[in-house]
Amino acid sequence: MEKLKIAFSFIKIKLNKIGNIFLKATTGYAVGSFAIIQVSSIVSDNISMAEAFGLTKESFMQYLFVSLIIIFPIFLIVTYILRSKSVDKEIMSTLDNNLSKIEDYRPKIAVIPFENLNQDKDQQFLVDGIAEDLLMELSMVKELSVATRKTCFDFKNKDYTSKEFKDEYGFDYIVTGSIRASDNKLRILIELSDMTDDRVIWTNKFDSASSDIFEIQDEIVTKIVTCLVGEIEISSLKRAHRKPTDNMTSYEYTLKGRALNQQFEKNANAEAIKMLDAAIEADTTNPLPYSWKACTIGQSMALGFREDNDETMADFLSALSKANELNDNDWNALRIIAEAHLTLDDFQQAMVYANKAYNANPNHPYVLWIYGRVLIRYNHVDDGIKVLEHLFKIEPMALADVNTDRVVKELFVAYYLYGNYKKCNELFNQIYEHDFREWLIYIDIKSKENIDYLKDVWYKSGLDRFKDLNNKKEVSLFHFNNKKLNSSLLSLSNNLLS
């Protein structure tokens, strides 16, 4: 039963994408067919169909109608095939533009956690959640470089001068504020400050119902972007595509679940699921709790909080497919779907969804993490390195504080695939604890460089640690898009561990 649920959930994700293609194709075909029928009707009124085709007008129109019906499924199949073949071209058309923005200078901004002016400290989750949402909204703007959540929330309850913000962190601007919430009312005071001369360049006070929070966020983000980069058209600010819910209960439970998710702790993870389920129950059409639930379940499997079995995977994919169904441009759902395709070695679809996630949110470390790794496996290793180097610069500890080596390990793999063994040597020595992948790759590097490693501590300790591993399974988990390399590494591991 669980395997059927897994298959069904993944099929739903696939069908959502296919459905969008077919819907557009069907609309085009219907318009075209109607035009053909209209033109044929006019022509048949002005010429003799019996002389031209040996048919009466009625028979000709019947044959035409039947032919259009028969051709329709063939048209859909051909459209889907051509659409699939054009995927790579579409990805590459946006890739250069995407990656150029990583190296271009963009105003760097941070959102400092807002001050909680409420007597009720239980409202802290709402205050932090609104600030984080504002940070998330700004991170969707390609024209800005936005500090990560981890960086911003490290400033909580700490005092920093504008000089420290500018010199130590490179911030051009910071957003600060305070929030008071009572009786379903919100009072938000917000300031945008220029760190160059410690000057407030915009400030405003909002008094409104809590249900208006999304409109307030829109106004704040629009004003900030206008101040920093001028009057520009920013598609990501079109709230119609991303307003999650009108239900404040669902919104508040989502904020609680998201905050618990980001503690990366077993009990908090379990409690996050409860909060997100409550958010879903309050509003089943809100896509955010579904995507954060999928994220939380994925976290529980990755960190060993929950057994990675069919039941867990079914819950994960069910939440993920629903999030994608409700909002097919949700960056969180898109990057998780990309992860799922990468796990299945479906590199093209992994690239499709990673690219869409990046276009939706180019500043988020979760998105940069999957984008860089997929680029590497999509045979754009140099571009993947560029993304991962950028990620390491803005947040060395991607995804969770529990693994400080995560980005360094991926860069080690990337430079190995790029053939830069000198850089690999540097990175290998920076890794605190080497997994089987790094151990095996480093042996391959040493072998190619004709350097003796048999007496090295890292080699001997690895032999002891990995002697009982299922090396065939482990090599498959590298997810390298190169059969020859996979075979070579598997052969090497067989020789080492036999």
C-alpha positions as CSV (number, residue, x, y, z in Angstrom):
1,M,0.0,0.0,0.0
2,E,2.8,2.4,1.0
3,K,4.6,1.7,-2.3
4,L,1.5,2.6,-4.2
5,K,1.2,5.9,-2.3
6,I,4.8,6.7,-3.2
7,A,4.2,5.9,-6.8
8,F,1.0,7.9,-6.9
9,S,2.5,10.9,-5.3
10,F,5.4,11.0,-7.6
11,I,3.1,10.5,-10.6
12,K,1.1,13.5,-9.4
13,I,4.2,15.7,-9.5
14,K,4.9,14.4,-13.0
15,L,1.3,14.9,-14.1
16,N,1.2,18.4,-12.9
17,K,4.1,19.3,-15.2
18,I,2.6,17.2,-18.1
19,G,-0.8,18.7,-17.5
20,N,0.5,22.2,-17.9
21,I,2.0,21.3,-21.3
22,F,-1.2,19.5,-22.4
23,L,-3.4,22.3,-21.3
24,K,-1.5,24.9,-23.4
25,A,-1.4,22.5,-26.3
26,T,-5.1,21.7,-26.1
27,T,-6.0,25.4,-26.0
28,G,-3.9,26.1,-29.0
29,Y,-5.3,23.1,-30.9
30,A,-8.9,24.0,-30.1
31,V,-8.4,27.6,-31.3
32,G,-6.7,26.3,-34.5
33,S,-9.3,23.7,-35.1
34,F,-12.1,26.2,-34.7
35,A,-10.4,28.5,-37.2
36,I,-10.0,25.7,-39.7
37,I,-13.6,24.7,-39.4
38,Q,-14.8,28.3,-39.9
39,V,-12.5,28.8,-42.9
40,S,-13.5,25.5,-44.4
41,S,-17.2,26.3,-44.0
42,I,-16.7,29.6,-45.8
43,V,-14.7,28.0,-48.6
44,S,-17.2,25.2,-49.1
45,D,-19.9,27.8,-49.5
46,N,-18.0,29.4,-52.4
47,I,-16.7,26.4,-54.4
48,S,-18.2,23.1,-55.5
49,M,-17.0,20.4,-53.0
50,A,-18.3,17.7,-55.3
51,E,-16.1,18.8,-58.2
52,A,-13.0,19.5,-56.0
53,F,-13.2,16.5,-53.7
54,G,-16.0,14.3,-54.9
55,L,-17.9,15.0,-51.7
56,T,-20.9,16.9,-50.6
57,K,-20.4,19.9,-48.3
58,E,-21.9,17.9,-45.4
59,S,-19.7,14.9,-45.9
60,F,-16.5,17.1,-46.3
61,M,-17.3,18.9,-43.0
62,Q,-17.9,15.5,-41.2
63,Y,-14.6,14.1,-42.5
64,L,-12.8,17.3,-41.4
65,F,-14.4,17.2,-37.9
66,V,-13.5,13.5,-37.5
67,S,-9.9,14.1,-38.8
68,L,-9.4,16.8,-36.3
69,I,-10.5,14.5,-33.4
70,I,-8.2,11.7,-34.6
71,I,-5.2,14.0,-35.1
72,F,-5.7,15.6,-31.6
73,P,-3.9,12.8,-29.5
74,I,-1.1,12.6,-32.1
75,F,-0.7,16.4,-31.8
76,L,-0.5,16.1,-28.0
77,I,2.2,13.4,-28.2
78,V,4.3,15.3,-30.7
79,T,4.0,18.5,-28.7
80,Y,5.1,16.7,-25.5
81,I,8.1,15.1,-27.3
82,L,9.2,18.4,-28.8
83,R,8.6,20.2,-25.5
84,S,10.8,17.6,-23.7
85,K,13.5,18.1,-26.3
86,S,13.5,21.8,-25.9
87,V,14.0,21.6,-22.1
88,D,17.8,21.6,-22.3
89,K,17.7,24.7,-24.6
90,E,15.4,26.6,-22.2
91,I,17.6,25.8,-19.2
92,M,20.7,27.0,-21.0
93,S,18.9,30.2,-22.2
94,T,18.5,31.3,-18.6
95,L,21.7,29.7,-17.2
96,D,24.2,32.3,-18.3
97,N,22.0,35.2,-17.1
98,N,21.4,33.5,-13.8
99,L,25.1,32.8,-13.1
100,S,26.2,36.3,-14.2
101,K,24.2,37.8,-11.4
102,I,26.1,35.8,-8.9
103,E,29.3,37.6,-9.8
104,D,27.7,41.0,-10.5
105,Y,27.7,43.6,-7.7
106,R,24.3,43.9,-6.1
107,P,23.3,45.9,-3.1
108,K,23.6,43.7,0.0
109,I,20.8,43.8,2.5
110,A,20.1,42.2,5.8
111,V,16.8,42.0,7.8
112,I,17.6,42.1,11.5
113,P,15.0,40.2,13.6
114,F,12.3,42.7,14.8
115,E,11.9,43.8,18.3
116,N,8.9,42.1,20.1
117,L,6.9,44.9,21.9
118,N,4.3,42.4,23.2
119,Q,3.8,41.6,26.8
120,D,2.9,38.1,25.7
121,K,6.2,36.4,24.8
122,D,4.3,33.6,23.1
123,Q,3.9,36.1,20.2
124,Q,7.7,35.9,19.6
125,F,7.1,33.3,16.9
126,L,4.8,35.7,15.0
127,V,7.3,38.6,15.3
128,D,10.2,36.4,14.1
129,G,8.0,34.8,11.4
130,I,7.0,38.2,9.9
131,A,10.6,39.3,9.8
132,E,11.6,36.0,8.2
133,D,8.8,36.3,5.6
134,L,10.1,39.8,4.7
135,L,13.6,38.3,4.3
136,M,12.2,35.6,2.1
137,E,10.3,38.1,0.0
138,L,13.5,40.2,-0.6
139,S,15.5,37.0,-1.4
140,M,13.3,36.4,-4.4
141,V,14.5,39.7,-6.0
142,K,17.4,39.0,-8.3
143,E,18.6,42.6,-8.2
144,L,19.5,42.3,-4.5
145,S,22.1,40.2,-2.6
146,V,20.3,39.1,0.6
147,A,21.9,37.9,3.7
148,T,20.8,34.4,4.8
149,R,18.3,33.7,7.6
150,K,21.1,32.2,9.7
151,T,23.3,35.3,9.3
152,C,20.4,37.6,10.1
153,F,19.0,35.8,13.1
154,D,22.5,35.5,14.6
155,F,22.1,39.3,15.2
156,K,19.1,38.7,17.4
157,N,19.3,40.5,20.8
158,K,22.8,41.8,19.9
159,D,24.1,45.3,19.3
160,Y,26.1,46.1,16.2
161,T,27.2,49.5,14.9
162,S,26.7,50.5,11.3
163,K,30.5,50.3,10.8
164,E,30.5,46.7,12.0
165,F,27.7,45.8,9.6
166,K,29.5,47.5,6.8
167,D,33.1,46.4,7.5
168,E,32.7,42.9,8.9
169,Y,29.6,41.7,7.0
170,G,29.6,43.9,3.9
171,F,26.0,45.0,4.3
172,D,25.1,48.1,2.3
173,Y,21.7,48.3,4.0
174,I,19.8,46.8,6.9
175,V,16.1,46.6,7.7
176,T,15.1,46.9,11.4
177,G,11.7,47.2,13.0
178,S,9.4,46.4,15.9
179,I,6.0,44.7,16.1
180,R,3.2,44.8,18.6
181,A,0.3,42.4,18.2
182,S,-3.0,42.5,20.1
183,D,-6.6,41.7,19.5
184,N,-6.0,40.7,15.9
185,K,-4.3,44.0,15.3
186,L,-0.7,44.7,14.2
187,R,1.5,47.7,14.7
188,I,4.7,47.5,12.6
189,L,7.4,50.1,12.7
190,I,10.1,49.6,10.1
191,E,13.3,51.4,9.0
192,L,15.6,51.0,6.0
193,S,19.1,52.3,6.9
194,D,22.2,53.0,4.7
195,M,25.3,51.6,6.4
196,T,27.7,53.8,4.5
197,D,26.7,56.9,6.5
198,D,24.4,55.4,9.1
199,R,21.4,57.2,7.7
200,V,17.7,56.1,7.7
201,I,16.5,56.4,4.1
202,W,13.0,55.2,4.6
203,T,10.7,54.6,7.6
204,N,7.0,53.8,8.0
205,K,4.4,52.7,10.6
206,F,1.6,50.3,9.8
207,D,-1.5,49.9,11.9
208,S,-3.9,47.3,10.5
209,A,-5.6,44.0,11.0
210,S,-3.3,41.0,11.2
211,S,-5.0,39.6,8.2
212,D,-3.5,42.4,6.1
213,I,0.1,41.2,6.8
214,F,0.7,40.0,3.2
215,E,-0.3,43.4,1.8
216,I,1.9,45.1,4.4
217,Q,4.8,42.9,3.3
218,D,4.2,43.8,-0.3
219,E,4.3,47.5,0.4
220,I,7.5,47.1,2.5
221,V,9.3,45.0,-0.1
222,T,8.2,47.3,-3.0
223,K,9.4,50.4,-1.2
224,I,12.7,48.9,-0.2
225,V,13.4,47.6,-3.7
226,T,12.4,51.0,-5.2
227,C,14.8,52.8,-2.8
228,L,17.7,50.5,-3.6
229,V,17.4,49.6,-7.3
230,G,14.8,52.1,-8.7
231,E,11.5,51.7,-10.4
232,I,11.7,48.2,-12.0
233,E,9.3,45.5,-12.9
234,I,9.8,42.6,-10.5
235,S,7.6,39.6,-11.3
236,S,8.3,38.0,-7.9
237,L,6.4,40.8,-6.3
238,K,3.1,39.8,-7.9
239,R,1.3,38.6,-4.8
240,A,-1.4,36.9,-6.9
241,H,1.2,34.1,-7.6
242,R,2.4,33.7,-4.1
243,K,-0.2,34.9,-1.5
244,P,-0.4,31.7,0.6
245,T,-3.7,32.1,2.5
246,D,-6.3,34.4,3.9
247,N,-6.6,32.2,7.0
248,M,-4.5,33.7,9.8
249,T,-4.7,30.6,11.9
250,S,-3.2,28.6,9.1
251,Y,-0.5,31.3,8.6
252,E,0.4,31.3,12.3
253,Y,0.6,27.5,12.6
254,T,2.8,27.6,9.4
255,L,5.2,30.1,11.1
256,K,5.4,27.9,14.2
257,G,6.1,24.8,12.2
258,R,8.7,26.6,10.1
259,A,10.4,27.9,13.2
260,L,10.5,24.4,14.8
261,N,11.8,22.9,11.6
262,Q,14.8,25.3,11.7
263,Q,15.9,24.0,15.1
264,F,17.2,20.8,13.5
265,E,16.3,18.8,16.7
266,K,14.3,15.6,16.9
267,N,11.5,16.7,19.3
268,A,11.2,20.1,17.5
269,N,11.0,18.2,14.2
270,A,8.1,16.1,15.5
271,E,6.4,19.1,16.9
272,A,6.8,21.0,13.6
273,I,4.9,18.2,11.8
274,K,2.0,18.7,14.3
275,M,2.0,22.5,13.7
276,L,2.1,22.1,9.9
277,D,-0.7,19.6,10.0
278,A,-2.8,22.1,12.1
279,A,-2.0,24.7,9.4
280,I,-3.2,22.4,6.7
281,E,-6.4,21.5,8.7
282,A,-7.1,25.3,9.0
283,D,-6.7,25.9,5.3
284,T,-6.3,22.9,2.9
285,T,-5.6,25.3,0.0
286,N,-2.5,26.9,1.7
287,P,0.5,25.5,-0.2
288,L,3.2,26.6,2.4
289,P,2.5,24.1,5.2
290,Y,2.6,21.3,2.6
291,S,6.0,22.3,1.3
292,W,7.4,22.9,4.8
293,K,6.0,19.6,5.9
294,A,7.8,17.8,3.1
295,C,10.9,19.7,4.0
296,T,10.5,18.7,7.7
297,I,10.0,15.0,6.8
298,G,13.0,15.1,4.5
299,Q,15.0,16.6,7.4
300,S,13.8,13.9,9.8
301,M,15.1,11.2,7.3
302,A,18.4,13.0,6.6
303,L,19.2,13.5,10.3
304,G,17.9,10.1,11.5
305,F,15.0,11.4,13.5
306,R,12.6,9.1,11.6
307,E,13.1,5.8,9.8
308,D,13.6,6.1,6.1
309,N,10.9,3.6,5.1
310,D,8.0,3.3,2.7
311,E,5.6,4.9,5.1
312,T,7.8,8.0,5.7
313,M,8.6,8.3,2.0
314,A,4.8,8.2,1.2
315,D,4.1,11.0,3.7
316,F,7.0,13.0,2.3
317,L,5.9,12.7,-1.4
318,S,2.2,13.2,-0.5
319,A,3.0,16.6,1.1
320,L,5.4,17.5,-1.7
321,S,3.0,16.7,-4.6
322,K,0.2,18.6,-2.9
323,A,2.5,21.7,-2.4
324,N,3.4,21.5,-6.1
325,E,-0.2,21.1,-7.1
326,L,-1.3,24.2,-5.2
327,N,1.7,26.4,-6.3
328,D,4.0,25.1,-9.0
329,N,6.3,28.1,-8.4
330,D,6.9,27.5,-4.7
331,W,10.7,27.6,-4.4
332,N,10.8,25.3,-1.4
333,A,8.8,22.6,-3.2
334,L,10.7,23.0,-6.4
335,R,14.1,22.5,-4.8
336,I,12.8,19.4,-2.9
337,I,11.5,18.0,-6.2
338,A,14.9,18.7,-7.7
339,E,16.5,16.7,-4.9
340,A,14.1,13.8,-5.5
341,H,15.0,13.7,-9.2
342,L,18.7,13.8,-8.4
343,T,18.2,10.9,-6.1
344,L,16.6,9.0,-9.0
345,D,19.5,10.0,-11.3
346,D,17.0,11.8,-13.5
347,F,19.5,14.6,-14.2
348,Q,17.5,16.5,-16.8
349,Q,14.4,16.8,-14.6
350,A,16.6,17.6,-11.6
351,M,18.1,20.5,-13.6
352,V,14.6,21.7,-14.7
353,Y,13.4,22.0,-11.1
354,A,16.6,23.3,-9.7
355,N,16.6,26.0,-12.4
356,K,13.0,26.9,-11.6
357,A,13.8,27.0,-7.9
358,Y,16.7,29.4,-8.6
359,N,14.6,31.6,-10.7
360,A,12.0,31.7,-7.9
361,N,14.5,32.4,-5.1
362,P,18.1,33.1,-6.2
363,N,19.4,34.1,-2.8
364,H,18.3,31.2,-0.6
365,P,21.0,28.8,0.6
366,Y,18.7,25.7,0.2
367,V,18.2,26.6,-3.4
368,L,21.9,27.4,-4.1
369,W,22.7,24.0,-2.5
370,I,20.7,21.9,-4.9
371,Y,21.4,24.2,-7.9
372,G,25.1,23.9,-7.6
373,R,25.1,20.1,-7.1
374,V,22.8,19.5,-10.1
375,L,24.8,21.8,-12.3
376,I,27.9,19.7,-11.5
377,R,26.1,16.5,-12.5
378,Y,24.5,18.2,-15.6
379,N,28.0,18.5,-17.0
380,H,28.3,22.2,-16.1
381,V,30.9,21.6,-13.5
382,D,32.5,25.1,-13.7
383,D,29.1,26.7,-13.2
384,G,28.3,24.4,-10.3
385,I,31.6,25.4,-8.6
386,K,30.7,29.0,-9.1
387,V,27.4,28.5,-7.3
388,L,28.8,26.4,-4.5
389,E,31.7,28.9,-3.9
390,H,29.1,31.6,-3.6
391,L,27.1,29.5,-1.2
392,F,30.2,28.8,0.9
393,K,30.9,32.5,1.0
394,I,27.5,33.6,2.3
395,E,26.8,30.5,4.5
396,P,29.5,27.8,5.0
397,M,27.1,25.6,7.0
398,A,24.4,24.9,4.5
399,L,21.1,23.3,5.5
400,A,21.9,22.7,9.2
401,D,24.5,23.5,11.8
402,V,25.0,19.8,12.4
403,N,27.3,19.4,9.4
404,T,29.9,22.1,8.9
405,D,31.7,20.1,6.2
406,R,28.7,19.8,3.8
407,V,29.6,22.6,1.3
408,V,33.4,21.8,1.5
409,K,32.7,18.2,0.6
410,E,30.6,19.1,-2.4
411,L,33.3,21.5,-3.6
412,F,35.9,18.7,-3.2
413,V,33.7,16.5,-5.4
414,A,33.2,19.3,-7.9
415,Y,36.9,20.1,-8.3
416,Y,37.6,16.3,-8.7
417,L,35.1,16.2,-11.6
418,Y,36.7,19.4,-13.0
419,G,40.1,17.7,-12.8
420,N,41.7,20.3,-10.4
421,Y,43.5,17.9,-8.0
422,K,45.5,20.7,-6.5
423,K,42.3,22.3,-5.2
424,C,41.1,18.9,-4.1
425,N,44.2,18.4,-1.9
426,E,43.5,21.8,-0.2
427,L,39.8,20.9,0.4
428,F,40.4,17.4,1.6
429,N,42.6,18.8,4.4
430,Q,39.8,21.2,5.4
431,I,37.2,18.4,5.9
432,Y,36.7,17.5,9.5
433,E,35.4,13.9,8.9
434,H,35.7,12.2,5.5
435,D,32.9,10.0,4.3
436,F,33.4,7.0,2.0
437,R,32.9,9.2,-1.0
438,E,35.7,11.6,-0.2
439,W,37.9,8.8,1.0
440,L,37.5,6.8,-2.3
441,I,37.9,9.8,-4.5
442,Y,41.0,10.9,-2.7
443,I,42.5,7.5,-3.3
444,D,41.7,7.8,-7.0
445,I,43.4,11.2,-7.1
446,K,46.5,10.0,-5.3
447,S,46.7,7.0,-7.7
448,K,46.4,9.3,-10.7
449,E,49.1,11.5,-9.3
450,N,51.4,8.5,-8.6
451,I,51.6,9.5,-4.9
452,D,52.0,6.8,-2.2
453,Y,49.2,6.9,0.3
454,L,49.2,3.4,1.9
455,K,50.9,4.6,5.1
456,D,48.7,7.7,5.5
457,V,46.5,7.9,8.6
458,W,43.4,8.9,6.6
459,Y,43.8,5.9,4.3
460,K,44.2,3.4,7.2
461,S,41.4,4.7,9.2
462,G,39.1,4.6,6.2
463,L,40.0,1.0,5.5
464,D,38.8,0.2,9.0
465,R,35.7,2.3,8.9
466,F,34.4,1.3,5.5
467,K,35.4,-2.4,5.4
468,D,31.8,-3.6,5.9
469,L,30.1,-1.1,3.6
470,N,28.0,-2.1,0.6
471,N,30.3,-0.3,-1.7
472,K,28.2,-0.8,-4.8
473,K,25.3,0.9,-3.1
474,E,27.6,3.7,-1.8
475,V,29.0,4.4,-5.2
476,S,25.5,4.7,-6.7
477,L,24.7,7.3,-4.0
478,F,27.4,9.6,-5.5
479,H,24.9,10.2,-8.3
480,F,27.5,10.9,-10.9
481,N,26.3,11.4,-14.5
482,N,29.2,9.4,-15.9
483,K,28.9,5.6,-16.3
484,K,32.6,5.2,-17.0
485,L,33.6,7.0,-13.9
486,N,31.0,5.1,-11.8
487,S,32.4,1.8,-13.1
488,S,36.0,2.9,-12.4
489,L,35.2,4.0,-8.8
490,L,33.3,0.8,-8.2
491,S,36.2,-1.3,-9.5
492,L,38.6,0.7,-7.3
493,S,36.4,0.2,-4.2
494,N,36.1,-3.5,-4.9
495,N,39.9,-3.8,-5.0
496,L,40.3,-1.9,-1.8
497,L,37.7,-3.6,0.3
498,S,37.8,-7.1,-1.0
